[in-house]
Amino acid sequence: MTDTYGTIGGGVKNQAGNGDTYPNNALYATVGGGFYNTASAGAATVGGGEFNTTGAMYATVGGGKGSTASSFYATVGGGSYNTISGDYATVGGGYDNKVTAPYGTIAGGGRSDASRSITRNRVTDEYGTIGGGGDNQAGNGNTNTADACFATVSGGEQN
């Protein structure tokens, strides 16, 4: 299923558009391939992989599995189960990383094996950056994403 000017390059059960009765409100959405991927906003793109979603204009998920970019201009490069809900934010890859603030960046890393009890990396305040590792947080985690800006964790564990 596609909205106007939407493109699905291949794969199975992919959707380029939001599936409502108005075919012009998610123009130019693109899914390159893979399966069960959804690009449901204008100019949103999922390159491939499986079970990836983009839900805001110009959001992109390059590939991988189960990742979501739900804010304007958000980008998930790849990996698995990464999520972004901050505008202009980026997750390069890794596993189960989460950016909830605008302009946040996680290069990679994330949750490791369950025996070590390492959880995801999190960016919770604007312009926060995490280079890698696991169970790291940039920002203070409260509801105000602008009160601990520019926090940086270069990597490691539980920082």
Secondary structure, DSSP 8 states (H G I E B T S, - for coil): -B-TT-EE-SSBS-EES--SS-TTSSTT-EE-SSBS-EE-STT-EE-SSBS-EE-STT-EE-SSBS-EE-STT-EE-SSBS-EE-STT-EE-S-BS-EE-STT-EE-S-B---GGGT----EE-STT-EE-S-BS-EES--SS-TTSSTT-EE-SSB--
